[in-house]
């Protein structure tokens, strides 16, 4: 695929970014919508670029997926996410952690082994790890991906369908995936209650899935999440993606 000169330069710099310590994990907290307590975090990839500053994933993840670098980035984020959550556990903060996974990672049979090895290396309970897969592509159509998800599920790892309600996935299609969670896309959470959305959430809850509302940026959005009977909420109202140190302060305040 042809890249602009700028993209080509960025790709060249990205190839060694993990080894140079430039890739870091930020964490965005999720709260229980009823208690308001932080019960989980989503690990989010950031690139501390030496010249461009802090770069969000949209600046480099597509490049990484096109050129195979997503596997190194994904392995780093798995280790960073599980390792940080285990550190919080040791300090008495028993948080779940979600890590985003590319469909390309799931296409590699070695990915399941990587997850198992990572959990073992940091002594992290697999039941506290959730892997988020985006539903912008119909992942259930791939035999390899299905096999990977089934194997991950048998490890005890949670499977979350991200951005739910905006792309290919429906509740019926969830039957073909070993999902344990759906994350409602922020475009749904930020609207008024719609009968169709209420039905989606009710169906998910009936199937025993955890429902997370994304994009909660106001008290109204949080109230909407409660009205929909979501389990958890995530968004700027609670906290933006933060460093572990910044989250330490938030966790300390809630006791």
N, C-alpha and C positions, 0 to 999 in steps of 0.2 A: 504494500500500500504506500502511495506517495505521501510524504510528509513535507510540511513547510520547513524552511531552514530552522525556524525557531523550535518546531516540534522535534526535529532531528537532533538539535542541540540538547533539548530537554530530555529526550530519550537516552542520549549518550550519558548525561549526568545521572539519570535515574538508575542506570545499570549498576552503579557502585554505591548507591545511596544507603542501602541497608548496611553494608559493610562499614561505611564511614560513620554510621550512627546518626544519619540525618532523618531516617524514618522513625517517627514516634507515635505512641498511642495516646489519644485523648479519650476521655470517657464522659458520656452524657448519662446522667442518672434517670432512672425510672422510679416513679413512686406508686405505691398502692393507692388507688383513688379514694379509698375509704379512710385509711389511717393517715395518709399524707407522708408516710415514712419512705425513705429510699430503700428499695428492695432489690434493685438491680442496676446494671450499667450497660450501655452499649459502647464497645471499643471502636473508636473511629480513627482511621489512618490519617496522619498528617506528615507532610514533608517539610522539614526545616531546611529550606534551600539557602545555601551560603550567600546568594546575591538577591534572590527574589523574596526572601522571608518565608513566612509560614504559608504553605500551599494546601488548599483543601483537595479532597480526592478527585473532584471533577477535572482538576488540572492535569492529573497524571495517571489515574487508574485506567481510563480508556487506552492510553498509550501502553501501559503495562499489560493489558489484556491482549492487545494486538501483537505484542512482541515477546510473550512468554515470561515477562518479568513478574507477572501476577503471582506466580508460584512462590517466589522468594518473598514478596510482600505479604502474601497470605500466611506463609509459615511464620514470619516475624510477628504478625498481628495475633495469630493463635497463641504463640508463646507469651507475648506481651499481655494479652488479655487474661489468659489463665493465670499467669504469674502474678499479675497485680491483684486479681481477685483473691488468689490464695493468700497473698500478703495481708489483704484486708480481713480475710477469714481468721488469720492467726491473731489479729488484733481485736477480734470479737464482732466484726462487721460481716455478717454472713450474706453477702450479696451474690446474686446471679450475674453472669456476664454473657453478653451476646457479641458474637463476632461475625462480620459479614463474609460471605463466601461466594466467590464467582462460580458460575456454571462451568467455567474452564477447569477450575480446581476439582470439581466433582467428577469431571470426565477422566481424571487420572485415578487409576485403581490404587495408587500408592497413597492417596490423600487420607483414606481411612486409617491407614497405618501411622501416618504423620500425626493425626489427631490423637490416636491412642498413645503414641510415644510422648507427645507433648504433655498430655494429662499425667502420665506416669512420671515424667521428668520434674514436674512442679508439684506432684502429689495433690492434684486437684480433682475433686469429686465430679465425675461427668454429668451428674444430674444438675449441677449448677451452671453448666455450659449450654448455651443455645447458639446454633449456627443459623444465621439469617440468609435466606436465599431470596433474590428478587423475583417477583412474579411477572416481570416485563416480558419474559419468554416462557413458553410452555415446557418447563423442565421435565414434566412427567413423560414427555415423549421419548426421552433418551433412556435406553436400556442401562447404559453404564451409570448414568446419574441416579436412576432409580435404585440400582444395586448399591451404590455408594450411600445413598440416604437410608436405605434399609439397614446396612451394616453399621452406620453411625447411630441409628436408633437403637440397635441391639447393644451398642456400647453404653447406652443410657443417656446419650446426648440429646438435647432438645432440638427440634427443627422448626424454624419460624419462617412463615411466608411473608416477606416484606412488601411494603407498598400495596397491601391487599385492597382490591376493589377498583383498581385503575387499569388493569391489563387483562391478561388471559385467564387468571384463576377465578373460579367460582367455588362455592362451598361444595358442589358436587365433585369438582375436579380434585378437591382436597382428599377425597376418598382414596385416590391413587397415590397419595403422598403420606409418609409417616409423620405428618405435621403434629406439633404439640402447641403451636402458637400461631396467631395471625396478627400482623401489625397493620392497623387501618391507616391508609394513606392520609396525609395531613389535609389534602383537598376535601376529604370526606368529613374529617373531624371538625374542620373549620366552617362547615355549613350547618344550617338548621337540620334538625332531625327529619329524616326522610323515611317513609315506610320501608323502602327497599333496604336501606342501611340497617334499620332496626331488625329486619328479617335476617340479614347477613350475620349480625352479631348474635342474635338469638340462636341461629343455627350452629354457629361456631361454639357457643357456650354449651349448647345441648350435646355437641360431640365431645365435650370435655377439653376443648382448646382454650388456652389463655388468650385473652384479647387485649392488645396494647394499642392505645390511641397515640399516634404520632402528631407532631406539630401543635402541641398544646401551648399556645402563646398568650392566652388571656384567661381570666377567671371564667368567662363565658365558654371558652373551649373546654375547660376542665369540667364545668357543669354539664356540658354536652356529653362528655365522656362518661360521667356518672349516670346521666339519663339513659345512655345506651347500654349501661351495665358492663362497661369495660372493666377489666381487672387492674390495668396499669396505665399510667400516662407518662409521656415523655415530651419535652419541648422547652422552649426558652423561658416560659413562665416558671418552670422548676429550676432549670440551670442550662446554660449553653454547654457545648462540649468543653471539657475542662481538663486541666492537668491533674494527675493523682493528688498533688499537694493541695490544689484548690478544692478538690472533692473531700479531702481530709477535714477541712474546716466545716463543710456542710454536714458531714457525718458526725463530727464532734458536737455540733449544735443540736442535732436531733437526739443525741444521747444513746 
